């Protein structure tokens, strides 16, 4: 079997590793246990969390056992990494509710049955620690001089707000997590984002000092789009894995709208399609590249929301943009329907209005505001004045243009804001 380290490198997951040769030998010699921590600051993860999630899934697919650690204890403290100001401190009730949501989402990607993966909450051991014994047994192994040089602290130390004492403890607590997982589950590998390098190294050092044993670390690069934007951030906000926050259709559309330059890279990171197939995508352009985007969207939605929701989102997109036929040689491992499908647009945002509503006409800016394509009447006016408002594919020329019964096609009116946001008005007699 191929070394999982080579798989992760080939797919673009790895930025840094500790003890390169020893780590490779360790991953080849036995089935190992690894872990990644997830911050329970919300009840849902978002697209920006997919790199660590997918890396755990790759570990499991290659015979290793992943641990997803939910930071119920450290979430009460707050991680200063990558932040210029102190995070809002959560209550125990908030953290407990968020842990439940994260567990459900992680189960989409990782199988927890038969001890093939483990989900733990560090509140189980951190909230019962006694302060003085912890300082004597654990705190004495940490050098303040070395800690303040860590990247995760430097940004905060240089900020106007500075670094609070409670946050200063975060590195010690995360290192203790690694030690605790080493003891409980024989976990010798921690993975995380590039901003976690200092915390991971601190845990490795703590395990060496206290247990006299080896441990390893892998960090992932910060994923940005080719335009420089942070992955998973849009004008409308974060793209969530929770279908109640980001509906599956909108999730699908997020991936369809991937920059041309990112399609092959995102297929490697965010799907399990074989790299031999993905490499051919880099040479595609035009219609063929757009087809690859649809496959990326379908596969990513299938992982996050299941086969049925992915199919519904694909069918709904077909009803908006037209169905397409996929070549048998384009990413053949994908389960996307190869032939044009019957459109089913139930997941496209829609509402019902009465035929009488349109007899005298409705000003288009009021209609856009009413259905939620603009946050206010003023925003709807600006959208249409700037050329971003469409009715049935026709660009609106004036913000006060009337939408009438003449705009009804098959008892429907299709509205569009910009390139991506559609809304269907179904007409009732």
LINWOJO-V233085 format. One record per residue. RES is the residue in one letter. PHI is phi in radians with two decimals (NA if undefined). PSI is psi in degrees with one decimal (NA if undefined). OMEGA is omega in whole degrees, -180 to 180 (* if undefined). Layout:
BEGIN
<<RES/PHI/PSI/OMEGA> <RES/PHI/PSI/OMEGA>>
END
This chain:
BEGIN
<<X/NA/140.2/180> <X/-1.11/141.2/178> <X/-1.12/129.8/-178> <X/-1.06/-26.0/177> <X/-1.09/-40.9/178> <X/-1.17/-37.2/178> <X/-1.11/-46.7/-180> <X/-1.13/-39.5/178> <X/-1.13/-45.5/-178> <X/-1.09/-29.7/-177> <X/-1.63/-1.2/174> <X/1.60/20.2/-176> <X/-1.48/-24.8/-165> <X/-1.80/130.4/172> <X/-1.83/-50.3/180> <X/-2.41/151.6/172> <X/-2.37/154.5/173> <X/-1.70/150.3/173> <X/0.83/60.3/-169> <X/-0.87/-53.9/-176> <X/-1.16/-43.2/-179> <X/-1.15/-37.0/179> <X/-1.13/-44.4/179> <X/-1.06/-44.5/-180> <X/-1.12/-39.2/180> <X/-1.11/-43.6/-179> <X/-1.23/-23.4/179> <X/-1.53/-23.4/-171> <X/-1.46/-25.9/-175> <X/-2.81/167.6/171> <X/-1.38/121.8/-171> <X/-1.88/166.9/174> <X/-1.95/131.0/-179> <X/-2.27/164.5/179> <X/-2.55/155.7/172> <X/-2.38/139.3/177> <X/-1.63/142.8/178> <X/-2.13/130.3/-175> <X/-1.45/119.7/-176> <X/-1.51/50.4/-179> <X/-1.43/-8.6/176> <X/-2.54/165.2/-179> <X/-1.44/-0.8/179> <X/-2.41/145.9/167> <X/-1.47/167.5/178> <X/-2.27/179.6/-176> <X/-1.00/-30.4/178> <X/-1.12/-15.2/178> <X/-1.63/-1.3/-173> <X/-1.20/-31.2/-180> <X/-1.07/-51.8/176> <X/-1.09/-37.8/179> <X/-1.09/-48.0/-179> <X/-1.13/-33.4/179> <X/-1.15/-39.6/176> <X/-1.13/-39.0/179> <X/-1.12/-39.9/177> <X/-1.11/-40.3/178> <X/-1.04/-45.4/-179> <X/-1.14/-41.0/-180> <X/-1.12/-19.0/180> <X/-1.85/23.2/170> <X/1.58/1.3/-179> <X/-1.69/164.5/-177> <X/-1.87/116.4/178> <X/-1.54/145.5/169> <X/-1.99/124.4/171> <X/-1.73/111.5/-180> <X/-1.69/118.8/176> <X/-1.66/125.3/-172> <X/-1.42/63.2/178> <X/-1.12/-29.0/177> <X/-1.50/-52.1/180> <X/-1.16/-24.1/177> <X/-1.15/-20.9/176> <X/-1.37/-12.8/-180> <X/-1.80/-48.5/-180> <X/1.74/127.3/180> <X/-1.51/122.7/179> <X/-1.37/-7.6/-174> <X/-1.02/128.1/175> <X/1.25/11.2/-178> <X/-2.05/139.9/178> <X/-1.68/-6.7/176> <X/-2.47/161.1/-175> <X/-1.19/136.9/177> <X/-1.23/152.3/174> <X/-1.16/129.9/180> <X/-1.34/133.2/-179> <X/-1.63/154.3/174> <X/-1.45/163.3/178> <X/-1.05/-35.7/180> <X/-1.16/-42.5/178> <X/-1.05/-48.3/-177> <X/-1.09/-43.5/-179> <X/-1.06/-41.6/180> <X/-1.17/-39.9/-180> <X/-1.18/-35.7/180> <X/-1.03/-40.7/180> <X/-1.07/-44.9/180> <X/-1.10/-41.5/-179> <X/-1.17/-38.3/179> <X/-1.05/-43.7/-180> <X/-1.10/-40.2/-178> <X/-1.26/-40.9/179> <X/-1.09/-30.2/-180> <X/-1.15/-18.1/176> <X/-1.19/-29.5/-173> <X/-1.86/-27.1/-173> <X/-2.20/133.5/177> <X/-1.52/121.7/-177> <X/-1.72/-0.2/-178> <X/-1.31/156.7/175> <X/0.95/31.6/177> <X/1.06/22.3/178> <X/-1.29/-18.2/174> <X/-2.67/159.8/-177> <X/-2.29/137.6/172> <X/-1.99/123.3/-178> <X/-2.21/158.6/179> <X/-2.13/118.1/-175> <X/-1.21/-6.2/172> <X/-1.09/-25.2/-178> <X/-1.05/-31.2/179> <X/-2.01/-28.7/-176> <X/-1.28/-37.2/-175> <X/-1.32/-7.9/179> <X/-1.86/4.8/-179> <X/-1.18/146.0/173> <X/-1.72/131.8/-167> <X/-1.08/-51.5/-176> <X/-1.15/-47.6/176> <X/-1.05/-35.9/180> <X/-1.14/-42.7/178> <X/-1.08/-43.1/-177> <X/-1.20/-42.4/-172> <X/-1.52/-33.7/-175> <X/-1.96/-49.2/-174> <X/-1.06/-27.8/-177> <X/-1.19/-14.9/-179> <X/-1.54/0.3/-175> <X/-1.91/132.0/177> <X/-1.65/121.6/178> <X/-1.07/-39.7/179> <X/-1.00/-41.3/-179> <X/-1.29/-37.4/-178> <X/-1.09/-43.6/-175> <X/-1.28/-9.2/175> <X/-1.51/-11.0/-179> <X/-1.15/142.8/-178> <X/-1.04/-34.8/-178> <X/-1.14/-25.0/180> <X/-1.70/-30.7/-173> <X/-1.05/-41.9/-179> <X/-1.05/-41.9/-179> <X/-1.27/-37.1/179> <X/-1.11/-31.8/-179> <X/-1.51/-7.5/-178> <X/-1.43/166.6/-179> <X/-1.16/-36.9/-178> <X/-1.31/-28.9/-179> <X/1.40/-171.9/-178> <X/-1.95/124.2/-180> <X/-1.38/159.7/-180> <X/-1.12/-37.5/-179> <X/-1.10/-38.5/178> <X/-1.25/-31.0/-179> <X/-1.07/-26.1/179> <X/-1.32/-11.8/-169> <X/-1.06/-44.0/-179> <X/-1.06/-40.1/180> <X/-1.12/-42.9/-179> <X/-1.15/-42.3/180> <X/-1.17/-38.7/176> <X/-1.08/-38.7/178> <X/-1.16/-35.4/175> <X/-0.98/-47.1/-179> <X/-1.06/-44.6/178> <X/-1.05/-43.0/-178> <X/-1.14/-41.4/178> <X/-1.23/-30.5/175> <X/-1.11/-40.7/-179> <X/-1.30/-42.4/-173> <X/-1.42/-37.7/-171> <X/-2.20/8.1/-176> <X/0.96/39.2/-179> <X/-1.49/119.2/-175> <X/-2.03/4.7/-177> <X/-2.36/123.7/174> <X/-1.97/137.7/178> <X/-2.17/155.9/180> <X/3.13/178.3/179> <X/-1.15/163.4/-177> <X/-1.05/-26.9/179> <X/-1.27/-8.1/-179> <X/-1.68/3.8/-176> <X/-0.93/-49.8/-179> <X/-1.07/-40.5/179> <X/-1.17/-40.2/180> <X/-1.15/-46.1/179> <X/-1.08/-37.5/178> <X/-1.09/-38.7/178> <X/-1.17/-40.6/178> <X/-1.07/-43.4/-180> <X/-1.15/-38.6/180> <X/-1.14/-42.1/179> <X/-1.09/-41.3/179> <X/-1.12/-42.9/-177> <X/-1.21/-41.0/-174> <X/-1.58/-43.1/-176> <X/-1.71/-17.3/-176> <X/1.17/28.3/-177> <X/-2.13/162.3/-179> <X/-1.53/152.2/173> <X/-2.61/165.3/-171> <X/-2.38/163.5/180> <X/-2.48/146.8/174> <X/-2.35/134.4/174> <X/-2.08/153.4/-179> <X/-1.85/150.0/176> <X/-1.26/154.7/171> <X/-1.24/120.6/-177> <X/-1.51/120.6/174> <X/-2.13/158.3/176> <X/-1.35/167.4/180> <X/-1.11/-21.1/177> <X/-1.44/-3.7/178> <X/1.67/-1.9/-178> <X/-1.34/151.6/177> <X/-1.22/136.7/-176> <X/-1.07/131.2/176> <X/1.55/1.1/178> <X/-1.81/131.7/176> <X/-2.24/176.1/179> <X/-1.06/-28.1/-179> <X/-1.52/-3.5/-179> <X/1.99/-161.8/-176> <X/-1.22/150.7/174> <X/-1.72/108.1/-171> <X/-1.58/155.6/173> <X/-1.44/-16.2/178> <X/-1.32/119.2/-178> <X/-1.12/-19.3/177> <X/-1.36/-19.3/178> <X/-1.69/-44.5/175> <X/-2.19/102.4/-179> <X/-1.00/150.2/-179> <X/-0.92/-36.2/178> <X/-1.11/-44.1/179> <X/-1.17/-35.3/177> <X/-1.10/-45.3/177> <X/-1.03/-45.1/-179> <X/-1.13/-33.2/176> <X/-1.00/-44.6/-178> <X/-1.31/-35.5/177> <X/-1.05/-32.5/-177> <X/-1.54/18.9/176> <X/-1.03/139.2/175> <X/-1.02/140.0/-180> <X/-0.88/-37.4/-175> <X/-1.27/-13.8/-174> <X/-1.82/-5.0/-170> <X/-1.06/-52.5/-179> <X/-1.10/-42.1/-179> <X/-1.10/-42.6/-179> <X/-1.28/-32.0/173> <X/-1.06/-39.0/180> <X/-1.19/-39.4/-176> <X/-1.43/-39.8/-165> <X/-1.99/10.0/171> <X/-2.35/171.7/176> <X/-1.85/15.3/178> <X/-1.11/147.1/-175> <X/-1.11/142.5/180> <X/-1.10/-30.7/179> <X/-1.06/-33.4/177> <X/-1.40/-38.7/-176> <X/-1.16/-35.5/-177> <X/-1.03/-30.3/-179> <X/-1.24/-18.2/-178> <X/-1.21/-29.8/-177> <X/-1.01/-26.1/-177> <X/-1.61/-2.4/-176> <X/-1.42/158.0/174> <X/-2.69/168.9/176> <X/1.07/-134.5/-176> <X/-1.04/-40.3/-179> <X/-1.13/-39.0/179> <X/-1.20/-38.1/177> <X/-1.11/-35.4/176> <X/-1.12/-39.8/178> <X/-1.12/-34.7/177> <X/-1.11/-40.3/179> <X/-1.11/-38.0/178> <X/-1.19/-41.5/175> <X/-0.99/-47.7/-179> <X/-1.10/-43.2/-179> <X/-1.11/-47.7/-177> <X/-1.18/-40.5/179> <X/-1.16/-40.8/179> <X/-1.19/-36.9/179> <X/-1.08/-40.5/180> <X/-1.17/-42.9/-174> <X/-1.40/-32.5/-170> <X/-2.25/-3.5/178> <X/1.71/163.3/-176> <X/-1.05/-43.8/-174> <X/-1.13/-44.8/-180> <X/-1.18/-35.7/178> <X/-1.12/-42.6/180> <X/-1.14/-42.4/179> <X/-1.10/-41.4/179> <X/-1.13/-41.5/179> <X/-1.11/-43.6/179> <X/-1.13/-39.4/179> <X/-1.14/-41.2/177> <X/-1.10/-36.2/178> <X/-1.11/-36.2/180> <X/-1.22/-25.8/179> <X/-1.48/-44.1/-169> <X/-1.95/-5.3/-176> <X/1.70/141.1/-179> <X/-1.37/156.5/-180> <X/-2.34/158.0/175> <X/-1.83/134.1/-178> <X/-1.79/132.7/178> <X/-1.08/143.5/179> <X/-1.15/-19.2/-178> <X/-1.68/-2.9/178> <X/-1.56/110.5/179> <X/0.76/60.2/-171> <X/-1.08/-18.5/180> <X/-1.33/-12.9/179> <X/-1.20/144.7/179> <X/-1.63/12.0/178> <X/-1.07/140.7/177> <X/-1.01/129.0/-175> <X/-1.40/-28.9/-179> <X/-1.71/157.7/177> <X/-0.95/137.6/-176> <X/-1.87/160.4/174> <X/-1.24/127.6/-175> <X/-1.19/141.8/176> <X/-2.49/104.1/-170> <X/-1.81/30.9/-178> <X/-1.10/-26.7/-177> <X/-1.55/-5.5/175> <X/-1.27/131.8/178> <X/-0.92/133.2/-177> <X/-2.74/165.4/176> <X/-2.64/169.3/177> <X/-1.92/140.9/174> <X/-2.36/157.7/-179> <X/-1.44/147.8/177> <X/-1.00/-37.8/-179> <X/-1.06/-25.9/-180> <X/-1.06/-24.1/-173> <X/-1.87/2.2/-179> <X/-1.12/-41.7/177> <X/-1.63/-5.1/-180> <X/1.56/150.5/176> <X/-2.12/126.2/177> <X/-0.96/130.5/-172> <X/-1.04/-34.5/-178> <X/-1.18/-33.3/178> <X/-1.23/-37.0/179> <X/-1.16/-41.8/178> <X/-1.09/-40.1/178> <X/-1.19/-42.5/-176> <X/-1.05/-40.2/-176> <X/-1.55/-2.7/175> <X/1.61/10.8/176> <X/-1.36/-10.1/174> <X/-2.51/145.8/-175> <X/-1.32/-15.8/-180> <X/-2.74/168.1/176> <X/-1.10/-38.0/178> <X/-1.11/-42.5/178> <X/-1.13/-37.1/178> <X/-1.13/-41.0/177> <X/-1.03/-48.6/-178> <X/-1.10/-41.9/179> <X/-0.98/-48.2/-176> <X/-1.26/-39.1/178> <X/-1.09/-30.3/180> <X/-1.53/7.1/176> <X/1.46/18.8/-176> <X/-1.81/9.0/-179> <X/-1.91/134.1/-177> <X/-2.36/144.2/171> <X/-2.16/118.7/-178> <X/0.91/38.9/178> <X/1.45/-5.0/180> <X/-1.67/126.8/180> <X/-1.24/132.5/178> <X/-1.34/137.4/-178> <X/-1.62/-31.3/-177> <X/-2.28/146.9/-178> <X/-1.22/-23.0/-178> <X/-1.78/14.0/177> <X/-1.05/140.9/-176> <X/-1.56/134.1/172> <X/-1.68/118.9/-171> <X/-2.15/-175.6/179> <X/-1.11/-18.9/178> <X/-1.23/-14.8/-180> <X/-1.63/2.6/-178> <X/-1.53/124.3/176> <X/-2.09/120.0/-180> <X/0.91/41.1/178> <X/1.08/32.4/177> <X/-2.47/153.7/170> <X/-2.26/126.6/-179> <X/-1.78/118.9/179> <X/-1.82/148.0/177> <X/-2.47/135.7/174> <X/-1.98/115.5/-177> <X/1.18/-151.9/-177> <X/-1.55/-20.3/-164> <X/-2.03/-25.0/-166> <X/-1.80/112.3/-178> <X/-1.90/155.1/173> <X/-2.62/133.3/-178> <X/-1.89/128.6/175> <X/-1.79/116.4/176> <X/-1.60/133.9/-174> <X/-1.73/129.0/177> <X/-1.92/141.5/176> <X/-1.23/NA/*>>
END
